[in-house]
Each structure stands twice: as structure tokens, then as C-alpha cells.
Amino acid sequence: MGKNVSWFWYFAWFITGVAVVGNALVIVLITTKHHLQQKPNWFILSLATADLFVGFTYIPFFYACWKWFLCSKDVWFVRQTITWTFLYASVSNLFILTLDRYIALTSPLRHKWLVTPPRIAFSVITAWIVPVMSRVCIFAPVHFSNEATASKYLVPVFLVMFELVPCILLCCFTFQMVHIVRKRRRPSRPIEDSSTEQRSLSLRVHFRDHGRPNYNIRFVVSVVGLFILCYSVDVYICFCDIFNLSSISQQLWHVRHLLLVTNSALNPIAYALFKRDIRQEILALGCFNSNNRVTRPSTENRELRS
């Protein structure tokens, strides 16, 4: 058991480092690069912020109570409240991000006037307020007044609200988007009327950008897939624990902790692989010095030729 716990902490701190560094890099890029400040990237910025705080709070607070000092019951509850508030915020932000891409794909013309900067701000604020209200303003007071009631009623409600229902809805949205993309990639049949032609052209513009494929759908599919993979274990464990369906081994609890942090750690990797504008900026960071060395001689050559 001792070796298993040691390996758990090695993996946990490594994943935590990836989550903090990766999400911090995404936040810096979006906030400092003007051309990255577009509609979908504002949702990514909010999601990266939630994932960054998950990395800062989940394993470090857990390790502090496990290794440094014995936490009292109230301190342990405060730790859980903080970490789960940010986990719920991550889920809420992923949901509004996917919903935005779903609207952009299914109704591209409506998306231009429906998703405005004020509505984006309202959606992001709501994605943060709902978890805070649920975990801090509702669950915490009920827990301190009647712990049995909070565990019996509110924990299952929040499990369904923030994990089970998002998994189902995100699956539906993602499968629908993939179906539309696959349908649009098939050979197009003759256009019968102008309305069909207008819709086809609008969708074509959404899928293509200067003749190149749009990877927005790919990064959404990857992020949603990671979320379902990582949170499905937590849903299973919580249902077994709440309804006493079966006993959960200590190793499975360790896997559950690792997967929750892994979801926040792999999201920025998904952006870097499948979100073209973010990937280009990340690649530009590594090529900055080499580009300077290449462009300077070419500039000097042009001056000599002139």
C-alpha cells in the first residue's frame, strides 16, 4: 500500500504541473494576443481559468491534509468545497463552450447575432455563479446545519446536475455535430432552391477558412471525450458510494482523484493539437528566435538589392 500511495503522489504532482503550466499558457496567449480574442476563445479562456484553479487546489490541498498536518473535519470540508466549486465551474464552462460551437455549426447565420459579447459575458458569469451558489451558498450551510440531509439529498442532486446530465447532453451535442460534419463532407447533390444554397454556403464558410479545414469541431470532440472518460469513473464511484451498491477499492479512489485532475491537464493539450490559432501561437513561441535569425538576413539582402 505504501508503494501504491507513493506512485499515486508522483503521478498526481506530475499531472498537477501539466494542468497549471498548460492552462496558464493558454490564458496568457489569449489575453496577450489580440487576434486570439475571438468568440470561441473567450469560452476557452474561462474554461482554462477554471482548470487552472483545479490544478492549484485539488492535489496541493489534498496533499497538505494528507502529509503536512491532520486536517479537522471542518477544514477537510472547506477543502472539498473549494476544489469541487472549481470542478463544477470547469464542467459548466465546458458545457457553454460546447453549446456555443453547437449553435455555430447548426445555425451559423443565427450565431452571428445571437452570440454577442454581452451574452458571452453573461454566459461565462453564469457558468461561474451557478457552481458557487450550489456548493458554497446552498450545500455548505445545509451541511453545517444537518450533514445527513446534505449527504442524502444534495450530493445526489449535484452529482446528477453537474456530472451525469452534462455527460448525456454533451454526448448528444457532440454526436450531432459530428453527424453534420460528416454529412457536409459527402458529395453535394444538386441545389434545388436558393434557401438551400444560402444555407449550404454559410455552412461551407464555417467549415472552411481560406481553403483550410476548421478544427473547432475536432477540439470540441476531444475535450468532450476527455471529460466523459475522466468523469465517468467519478459518476460510477459516487453512485456506488451514495446508494451502497458495491464497495470501492482504495486503488479505484486513487484513480478517481487522478482522472479529475487529468481532465483539467489534458484540455490545454487538446487546444494545442486541434485549435489551429492556439497551436500556431504555441509553435511560434518555440520558433521566435529562429524566425528572427531568418528574417534579419533576408531584410538586409532586400536593402542591398535596392
C-alpha positions as CSV (number, residue, x, y, z in Angstrom):
1,M,0.0,0.0,0.0
2,G,2.9,2.4,0.8
3,K,4.4,2.0,-2.7
4,N,1.0,2.5,-4.3
5,V,0.5,5.7,-2.3
6,S,3.9,6.9,-3.4
7,W,3.3,6.3,-7.0
8,F,-0.1,8.0,-6.7
9,W,1.6,11.2,-5.5
10,Y,4.2,11.0,-8.2
11,F,1.5,10.9,-10.9
12,A,-0.7,13.4,-9.1
13,W,2.1,16.1,-8.9
14,F,3.1,15.5,-12.5
15,I,-0.5,15.9,-13.7
16,T,-0.9,18.9,-11.5
17,G,2.2,20.5,-13.0
18,V,0.8,19.9,-16.5
19,A,-2.5,21.4,-15.6
20,V,-1.0,24.5,-14.1
21,V,1.5,25.2,-16.8
22,G,-0.7,24.3,-19.7
23,N,-3.7,26.3,-18.7
24,A,-1.6,29.3,-17.6
25,L,0.0,29.3,-21.1
26,V,-3.4,29.2,-22.7
27,I,-4.6,32.1,-20.5
28,V,-1.5,34.2,-21.3
29,L,-1.8,33.6,-25.0
30,I,-5.5,34.6,-25.2
31,T,-5.1,37.6,-23.0
32,T,-2.0,39.0,-24.8
33,K,-2.6,38.1,-28.4
34,H,-5.2,40.3,-30.0
35,H,-6.1,38.0,-32.8
36,L,-6.9,35.2,-30.4
37,Q,-9.6,37.3,-28.7
38,Q,-12.5,35.8,-30.7
39,K,-15.8,34.4,-29.6
40,P,-14.9,30.7,-29.0
41,N,-11.6,31.6,-27.4
42,W,-13.4,33.6,-24.7
43,F,-15.1,30.4,-23.6
44,I,-11.8,28.6,-23.7
45,L,-10.3,31.4,-21.6
46,S,-12.9,30.9,-18.9
47,L,-12.6,27.1,-19.0
48,A,-8.8,27.3,-18.8
49,T,-9.1,29.6,-15.8
50,A,-11.3,27.0,-14.0
51,D,-8.9,24.2,-14.9
52,L,-6.0,26.3,-13.7
53,F,-7.7,26.7,-10.2
54,V,-8.4,22.9,-10.3
55,G,-4.7,22.4,-10.7
56,F,-3.9,24.8,-7.9
57,T,-6.3,23.5,-5.4
58,Y,-7.1,19.8,-5.9
59,I,-3.8,17.9,-5.3
60,P,-2.0,20.6,-3.3
61,F,-4.8,20.9,-0.7
62,F,-5.2,17.1,-0.7
63,Y,-1.5,16.6,-0.1
64,A,-1.4,19.2,2.7
65,C,-4.2,17.5,4.6
66,W,-2.6,14.1,3.9
67,K,1.1,14.7,4.6
68,W,1.7,18.0,6.3
69,F,-0.9,18.2,9.1
70,L,-4.0,16.3,10.1
71,C,-7.0,18.3,8.9
72,S,-10.0,18.6,11.1
73,K,-13.4,17.6,9.8
74,D,-14.3,21.2,9.1
75,V,-11.0,22.0,7.3
76,W,-11.5,18.9,5.2
77,F,-14.9,20.1,4.2
78,V,-13.6,23.5,3.3
79,R,-11.0,21.9,1.1
80,Q,-13.7,19.8,-0.6
81,T,-15.9,22.8,-1.1
82,I,-13.1,24.8,-2.8
83,T,-12.0,22.0,-5.1
84,W,-15.5,20.9,-6.1
85,T,-16.5,24.5,-6.8
86,F,-13.8,24.8,-9.3
87,L,-14.5,21.3,-10.7
88,Y,-18.1,22.3,-11.2
89,A,-17.0,25.6,-12.8
90,S,-14.9,23.6,-15.2
91,V,-17.9,21.4,-16.2
92,S,-20.2,24.5,-16.6
93,N,-17.7,26.3,-18.8
94,L,-17.2,23.2,-20.9
95,F,-21.0,23.0,-21.4
96,I,-21.4,26.6,-22.6
97,L,-18.3,26.2,-24.8
98,T,-19.9,23.1,-26.5
99,L,-23.3,24.8,-26.7
100,D,-21.7,27.8,-28.5
101,R,-20.0,25.5,-31.0
102,Y,-23.2,23.6,-31.5
103,I,-25.1,26.7,-32.3
104,A,-22.4,28.0,-34.6
105,L,-22.5,24.7,-36.5
106,T,-26.2,24.1,-36.7
107,S,-27.3,27.8,-37.2
108,P,-24.2,29.8,-38.4
109,L,-26.2,32.8,-39.5
110,R,-28.2,33.0,-36.3
111,H,-25.0,32.5,-34.3
112,K,-23.6,35.8,-35.6
113,W,-26.3,37.9,-34.0
114,L,-27.3,35.6,-31.1
115,V,-23.8,35.2,-29.6
116,T,-22.8,38.8,-28.8
117,P,-20.1,40.0,-26.4
118,P,-22.6,40.9,-23.7
119,R,-24.2,37.5,-24.0
120,I,-20.8,35.8,-23.9
121,A,-20.0,37.7,-20.7
122,F,-23.4,36.7,-19.2
123,S,-22.9,33.0,-20.1
124,V,-19.4,33.0,-18.6
125,I,-20.5,34.7,-15.4
126,T,-23.5,32.3,-15.1
127,A,-21.1,29.3,-15.6
128,W,-19.2,30.6,-12.5
129,I,-22.1,31.8,-10.4
130,V,-24.1,28.5,-10.6
131,P,-21.3,26.3,-9.1
132,V,-20.5,28.9,-6.4
133,M,-24.2,29.2,-5.4
134,S,-24.7,25.5,-5.5
135,R,-21.6,24.4,-3.5
136,V,-20.9,27.5,-1.3
137,C,-24.3,29.1,-0.7
138,I,-26.6,26.1,-0.7
139,F,-24.6,22.9,0.2
140,A,-22.3,24.4,2.8
141,P,-25.0,25.9,5.1
142,V,-27.1,22.8,4.8
143,H,-24.1,20.6,5.6
144,F,-23.2,22.5,8.7
145,S,-26.8,22.5,9.9
146,N,-27.6,18.9,9.0
147,E,-24.9,16.8,7.5
148,A,-27.1,13.8,7.0
149,T,-29.6,15.8,4.9
150,A,-26.9,17.3,2.8
151,S,-25.3,13.9,2.1
152,K,-28.6,12.2,1.4
153,Y,-30.3,14.7,-0.9
154,L,-27.9,17.4,-2.1
155,V,-24.9,15.3,-3.1
156,P,-27.0,13.1,-5.5
157,V,-28.7,16.2,-6.9
158,F,-25.3,17.9,-7.6
159,L,-24.0,14.6,-9.0
160,V,-26.8,14.5,-11.5
161,M,-26.7,18.2,-12.2
162,F,-23.0,18.7,-12.7
163,E,-21.8,15.3,-13.9
164,L,-24.5,12.9,-15.2
165,V,-26.7,15.4,-17.1
166,P,-23.7,17.2,-18.7
167,C,-22.3,13.9,-19.8
168,I,-25.5,13.0,-21.5
169,L,-26.1,16.4,-23.1
170,L,-22.5,16.8,-24.2
171,C,-22.7,13.4,-25.9
172,C,-25.8,14.4,-27.7
173,F,-24.4,17.7,-28.9
174,T,-21.1,16.1,-30.0
175,F,-22.7,13.3,-31.9
176,Q,-25.0,15.8,-33.7
177,M,-22.0,18.0,-34.6
178,V,-20.0,15.0,-35.9
179,H,-23.1,13.9,-37.9
180,I,-23.4,17.3,-39.5
181,V,-19.7,17.5,-40.4
182,R,-19.7,14.0,-41.9
183,K,-22.8,14.9,-43.9
184,R,-21.3,18.1,-45.2
185,R,-18.2,16.3,-46.3
186,R,-20.2,13.9,-48.6
187,P,-20.5,14.9,-52.3
188,S,-23.2,17.6,-52.5
189,R,-26.3,16.9,-54.6
190,P,-27.7,19.5,-57.0
191,I,-29.1,22.5,-55.2
192,E,-32.8,22.8,-55.8
193,D,-33.6,26.3,-54.4
194,S,-32.0,29.5,-53.2
195,S,-32.6,28.9,-49.5
196,T,-30.8,25.6,-49.6
197,E,-28.0,27.2,-51.5
198,Q,-27.7,30.0,-48.9
199,R,-27.6,27.5,-46.0
200,S,-25.0,25.4,-47.8
201,L,-22.8,28.4,-48.5
202,S,-23.0,29.6,-44.9
203,L,-22.1,26.1,-43.6
204,R,-19.3,25.9,-46.1
205,V,-17.8,29.1,-44.8
206,H,-18.0,27.8,-41.3
207,F,-16.2,24.6,-42.2
208,R,-13.6,26.2,-44.3
209,D,-11.3,29.1,-43.6
210,H,-9.3,30.3,-46.7
211,G,-9.4,26.8,-48.1
212,R,-8.3,25.1,-44.9
213,P,-10.4,22.8,-42.7
214,N,-11.8,24.3,-39.5
215,Y,-10.7,22.4,-36.4
216,N,-13.2,23.8,-34.0
217,I,-15.2,20.7,-34.1
218,R,-12.2,18.4,-33.6
219,F,-11.1,20.2,-30.4
220,V,-14.7,20.2,-29.0
221,V,-14.9,16.4,-29.7
222,S,-11.6,15.8,-28.0
223,V,-12.4,18.0,-24.9
224,V,-15.8,16.4,-24.5
225,G,-14.4,12.9,-24.9
226,L,-11.8,13.6,-22.2
227,F,-14.5,14.9,-19.9
228,I,-16.7,11.8,-20.4
229,L,-13.7,9.5,-19.9
230,C,-12.5,11.2,-16.8
231,Y,-15.8,11.9,-15.1
232,S,-17.5,8.6,-15.8
233,V,-15.3,6.9,-13.2
234,D,-16.3,9.6,-10.6
235,V,-20.0,9.1,-11.5
236,Y,-19.7,5.3,-11.0
237,I,-17.9,5.7,-7.7
238,C,-20.3,8.3,-6.4
239,F,-23.4,6.3,-7.3
240,C,-21.9,3.2,-5.7
241,D,-21.0,5.1,-2.6
242,I,-24.3,7.0,-2.2
243,F,-26.6,4.1,-2.8
244,N,-24.3,1.4,-1.3
245,L,-24.3,-0.6,-4.5
246,S,-20.8,-2.1,-4.0
247,S,-17.6,-1.4,-2.2
248,I,-14.9,0.7,-3.8
249,S,-11.3,-0.2,-3.5
250,Q,-8.6,2.3,-2.4
251,Q,-6.9,2.0,-5.8
252,L,-10.1,3.0,-7.6
253,W,-10.4,6.0,-5.3
254,H,-6.9,7.0,-6.3
255,V,-7.7,6.6,-10.0
256,R,-10.7,8.8,-9.5
257,H,-8.6,11.6,-8.0
258,L,-6.1,11.3,-10.8
259,L,-8.7,11.4,-13.5
260,L,-10.4,14.5,-12.2
261,V,-7.1,16.4,-12.4
262,T,-6.2,14.8,-15.6
263,N,-9.2,16.2,-17.3
264,S,-8.0,19.7,-16.5
265,A,-4.5,18.9,-17.5
266,L,-5.3,17.4,-20.9
267,N,-7.7,20.2,-22.0
268,P,-4.9,22.7,-23.0
269,I,-3.2,19.8,-24.9
270,A,-6.4,19.4,-26.8
271,Y,-6.4,23.1,-27.7
272,A,-2.8,22.9,-28.8
273,L,-3.4,19.9,-31.0
274,F,-6.8,20.7,-32.6
275,K,-7.3,24.5,-32.2
276,R,-5.4,26.0,-35.1
277,D,-4.9,29.5,-33.9
278,I,-3.7,28.4,-30.4
279,R,-1.5,25.8,-31.9
280,Q,0.2,28.3,-34.2
281,E,0.9,30.6,-31.3
282,I,2.4,27.8,-29.3
283,L,4.6,26.8,-32.2
284,A,5.5,30.5,-32.7
285,L,6.9,30.6,-29.1
286,G,9.4,27.9,-30.0
287,C,10.3,29.4,-33.4
288,F,10.6,33.0,-32.2
289,N,14.4,33.2,-32.1
290,S,14.9,31.1,-35.2
291,N,12.4,33.4,-37.1
292,N,14.4,36.4,-36.0
293,R,17.6,34.9,-37.3
294,V,16.0,34.0,-40.6
295,T,14.2,37.3,-41.3
296,R,17.0,39.6,-40.4
297,P,19.4,38.4,-43.2
298,S,16.5,38.5,-45.7
299,T,15.8,42.1,-44.8
300,E,19.4,43.0,-45.2
301,N,19.5,41.3,-48.6
302,R,16.5,43.3,-49.8
303,E,18.2,46.5,-48.7
304,L,21.3,45.6,-50.6
305,R,19.4,44.8,-53.7
306,S,17.5,48.1,-53.6
